């Protein structure tokens, strides 16, 4: 009996061992015209294994790439697309840029900074006052959520002033949401989330 552990390792296992054997056979064919015919037949079979992807853009391109990869780049056939190379396949991706790494007050998040920038574009009036008031309350909620504690309204007003370079201020009649109510809502939310997680864990144990 032949066990998988004793068989050669498949390069892309999703296609199965029969496809890998077909590609190995195609690679061994000496006549190029026969190799081309065999490769096109293999591509057709590979496509039939994933019929739901036939209408996906570049699907055939991906199949040809996989064909060459599964042949260890040894298959010499005419492809309608540029052939992939081992160097390109093993190329390390460019490191991701983190432009927000040194931003102050990062606990307020990117959305708050975007809202502040948008508010600074508004002309003075009720619409701008309403937006700044909403941002101030959002900053307070975000601060408390991040800090898991209370915060004074003066701290939020100071942060609003600094983040907007003194260009924004809340209207004179503005009142912050009550700190105790915000903290209570956060505690209920965390408790509900914790209960849901415990129920999920118990359900997984039963199954």
N, C-alpha and C positions, 0 to 999 in steps of 0.2 A: 504494500500500500504506500502511496506517495503522499507525504504530509507537506503542508505549506511551509513549515519550518525548514524543510530540506530543499525547497525550490528556490530558484534565483529571485532576488528581491525585485518587485515591480516598481518601476519609476513613478508612474501615476496610477495608483491602485484603483482609482474610481472606475477605470475602463475595464478592469478585469484582466485575468491572465490570458484569455484567448486573444484579446486584442494585442497584448504584448507579444504573444507568440507569432501573430500575423505580421507584426512590424519586424520582428527578428527575421522571419522568413523573407520579407521584402528586402531587407538589407543584404541578405545573402544572394539575391538574384543577380547574375552577372550582366544580363542584357538590360540596357537602360530603358528601352521601350517597354519591356515587360515590367520593370520596376515601377515605371510611371503608372502603368495600368493597375498594378497591384496597389500602389499608394492611393490612387483615386478610389479604388474599391474599399480600402480600409477607411478612408475619410467618410465614405457613404455609411458604412456600418457604425462608425463612431457617432455620426450625426443621428442615426436611428436610435441610438441609446439614450439620446436627450432630445426627443422630438419637440418638447415644449420650448426649446431654446432656438429653434430654427429661424424664427423671425427676429431674433436679437441681433442688433448691429454687430458686425465683426465676428459673428459666431464661427463662420467658416475659417476666418483668419486664425482664431484661437485653436480650432481643430488641427490646422496645419502646423501651428507652433507646437502643439502637444505631440503630434506625429514625430517631428524632428527630435523633440526632447526625449521621448520614449525610445528613440533609436540611439540615444547617446550621441546625437548629432552625426551619426555615421551614415544615415540614409541619403544617398545621392539621387534625388529626383527633382523634376521641374515643378516648382511651386508657384501658384499665382500671386504669392506674397513674398516679401523679403524674408529670408530665412533668419531665425533667431540664432544667437551665438552663445556659447557657454559663458563668455565674459559678460554679456549683457544679462544673462539669467542670474549670475552670481554677483552682479553689481549691487553694492550696498545702497540703500535709499539715502537721499539727502537728509541730513538732520532737520527736524522740524524747528521752525523759528518760534520763539516765545516772546513776542513783542511786549507782553504785559508783565514780564518778569520783575521789572523794577518800578512798577507803578505804585504810588502811594495809595493808601486807603483801599487796597485791593478787596477788602471784605465787602465793599459795596457792590462789587461786580461790574462787569463791562456794560450791562444794560443801563445802570444808573449813570455812568459817565456819558453814554450815548444820549440819554434823555437830557442831561444837563447841557450838552453841546447843542441839542436841538432847541431847548428852551432859550438859549442865548441868541438864537436867530429870530425869535419872536419880537414883534413890536410891543411896547408897553400897553397893557390893557387887561381886561378880565380873562381873556384866554390864556395869556402868559401867567397871570396870577394863579389860575386854576392848575396849570401844569406844574408850576413851581411848588405849589402846595402838595400836589400828589407826589412829586419827587421827594419832598422833605419827609412825608409820612413813609414812603417806601424806604428811604434811607434809615429811618428809625427802626422799621420792622426788620430790615436786613441786618442792621447793627446788632439788635437784640438776638436774632436768630443765630448769628455768627458767634456772638459773645456769650450766649446762653445766660444772660443777665440783663439787668436794667441799664438805662443810659439816660442822662439828663438831656432835656431839650436844648440846652445851651451848647452841648457838644455837637449835636446834629446841625444846629445853626452855624456853628463855627466851621464844621467840615463843609457844609454847603457853600459857605462864603469862600473858603480856600479852594475848593474844587472848581468853582466857577470864576476864580480870579476876581472876586469882588463884583462880579457882573450880575449876580442873581441874589434876590432876597425875597423872603416870604411876605405876603401882604400884611398890613397892620392888624387886621382882624383874624389872622390865622391862628388856629389851635391844633396842636398835635393830637394824634390819637392817644388815648390813655395807656400809659406804660404797663400798668397792672393787667389790663385787658389783653394787650399784645402778648405778655409773658404767659398768661393763662391759656391763650389759644395755642401758643407754641407747645406748652406742656401737654395739652390735650392731643395735639397732633403727634407728638413723640410717643405718647402712651398708646394711641391708636395704632401707630406704625409698629410699636413693639409687640402689641397683642396680635396683630396680623402676622408678624414674623414667627411668633410662638405657635400660632395655629398652623402656619405653613410647615414648620419643623415637625409638629406632631403628626400632620397628615403624611409627610414623607416617611416618618418612622413606621406608620401603620402599613404603608404600601411596600 
